Amino acid sequence: MAHTTPPPHTLTINARSYRMPTRPVVIVCIDGCEQEYINQAVQAGVAPFFASLADKGTVLAGDCVMPSFTNPNNLSIVTGAPPSVHGICGNYFFDPEQGAEVLMNDARYLRAPSVLAAMAEAGRKVAVVTAKDKLRSLLGHGLQGICFSAEKADQASKEANGIDGLLDKVGMPLPSVYSADLSEFVFAAGVMLMERERPDLMYLSTTDYIQHKFAPGTEGANAFYAMMDKYLLQLDAAGALIGVTADHGMNAKTDSLGRPNIVFLQDELDETLGGRTARVLLPITDPYVVHHGALGSYATIYVHDASDTPRVAERVRALPGIQKVLSRAEAAATFELPPDRIGDLVVLSERLTVIGTSASQHDLSGLTVPLRSHGGLSEQRVPLLFNTRLADVPAKRLRNFDVISLALNHAA
Amino acid sequence: MAHTTPPPHTLTINARSYRMPTRPVVIVCIDGCEQEYINQAVQAGVAPFFASLADKGTVLAGDCVMPSFTNPNNLSIVTGAPPSVHGICGNYFFDPEQGAEVLMNDARYLRAPSVLAAMAEAGRKVAVVTAKDKLRSLLGHGLQGICFSAEKADQASKEANGIDGLLDKVGMPLPSVYSADLSEFVFAAGVMLMERERPDLMYLSTTDYIQHKFAPGTEGANAFYAMMDKYLLQLDAAGALIGVTADHGMNAKTDSLGRPNIVFLQDELDETLGGRTARVLLPITDPYVVHHGALGSYATIYVHDASDTPRVAERVRALPGIQKVLSRAEAAATFELPPDRIGDLVVLSERLTVIGTSASQHDLSGLTVPLRSHGGLSEQRVPLLFNTRLADVPAKRLRNFDVISLALNHAA
């Protein structure tokens, strides 16, 4: 193969080239998959697919994009690009023109096309299955193919989703949005699609309901990974090239007795600087917060009067549990974020601490088990696993959004 | 109580004042006790003593001293002071006069007296039980009282240890140095001593054999915490004021399949800068390395020619997995370390990575389970737990070496 001209049958999207799949490629994003979950499941002997990768596949790790949240990372994975390119850097941002917090779950906020859509446009069969419906519209934007969520599988139609009759075809009842079944439905649908449709490229994206509740190696976690392993074995047996990564890791955010370590940032700023100085926004906030109470290790701050920014930053930096405070420009440069959709300051808390706004604004009644969450740098390291040998893996910092490129361009 | 003059019955040691105990005080250092171990054991319902502390006791967290290793922290706990005061900052340092790596496990390297020794000198009955013998001589330095290790309990004599016939008195056989039993012997001995001797101040220090092997919430870990909880209930029932802390936390240091993430620092420096430029020393190295292969998240570097120090630092900073590189002066100031016993550079690796010297120097055959270790900033947060309410806890950063002061000076 000559290296001076692009090989045939490639497509270029967001300035990266991808070879066309020569066998079915399945990219799996396991939501909240701290690497230790896989390690412990393998140790427990319940994950033969994962265990086999040391010998017959490729085991790497990479960094997810910051903030280590679901939407920015799923969008990075399917576009092969950081949030500065695709525009999605959280669930919410503050729109100064509207003077309001704006939900970023709508496809009109997307600034880049996905590899999925481009692959479909190039005539390949593409399928996307998400756990929650909130991701479906973003991931399916511009996509001619199959695209549905487990959450609304009962409402899927040929017109809107490229497939119908899902509950029958998958052979599972509609799962609850707060359940391990929601993710199992994603995998069962993936296996069904591989049998019935044999897509050239399939993207499966789970939800981290289990990882928010169970620590690596505990019974609930091992059962979940055993379930995924079973379906991955089936996809593997069907001849698929499988690439597995995660949107972010997951860590305990509590003290010795499981009580959450929370910095209520809005309260702190209101008390020390006055109530109108700065507005704290938590981009993790979304319509499904029961399992984490909208508490993560990342926040943005909008400062009403720009001249106050340095003293707000100084005040936040001094708080116990805070790891980093970056200006808008620093955060945009360091984490490749769109500067117009982050605050004047970006705040990260350390591994065991989360950031809240005001104590009165967080309903913690849904936290029936000790808080586990994400959002910070401590959740940036994620798996990059393949069921085949890769060749010529670039000797650079790998990212979770390299997963499609690694699968399509580097499979031996 | 007047605050202008010291209250009666206090002693001052290493510039801190301690009230004399009015009931038996037991300070427990659980080696490698990441807070999540306690949280998960409480969640599993196997740790009623720990679970009770939320209501009837005090649950705090503090930072251990860096490096997050056993000896520096045990010495800090018993002296109430950082390594800059007591002098012990690892198991080894490089002595330029001798031109050799020198073991720091000998009491002649101690630069400060302990609260234990001072309390005994003031006429109070003091007892110390360690798991491994390496700590016994350091902790018992200058102490008139009972002091022995579980490891050599069979050799204890009245003359050398203040007590004999230990296997009979404790009612357990001599435990293996690599076992959970070694720590159980410490607790069983503590309960025996409370019954027979009722010491005014007792220090119990376990070993982290279990924490190096088992993740929080897994069966092996929960069984270990259930064991400790059972003995703590007995000490509690005997009327002891109990303070629990840890020398350091513990984290997985592997990839998704449990393979260690190791930066072989000596190899990296030899390859890029030449073999005589710098010498990497791992202060975690000790005679008992089977369970961690001498791999932790902290290293020091001695640079042969001082003018090379900046480029060595620059080279190390660029390595993946390295979190921080500090000069001797920066490290001494930041971590309160004795500058004459650390290298020209101090290196910390990030949570999931450990530092080795040369691949050929590490015997990993003893790592029968995926590596879990410590040494870095990611293992700095530890529990500070008390079986009674504390009053007037200082509103400052708490340290594990505040545990004796909190127990003696702040118990309600």
Interface residues (C-beta under 8 A of the other chain):
Chain A: Q35 E36 I38 N39 Q40 V42 Q43 F50 A51 L53 A54 V59 L60 A61 A215 P216 G217 T218 A252 T254 D255 S256 L257 G258 R259 N261 P320 R351 L352 V369 P370 S378 R381 P383 L385 R397
Chain B: Q35 E36 I38 N39 Q40 V42 Q43 F50 A51 L53 A54 V59 L60 A61 A215 P216 G217 T218 A252 T254 D255 S256 L257 G258 R259 N261 P320 R351 L352 V369 P370 S378 R381 P383 L385 R397
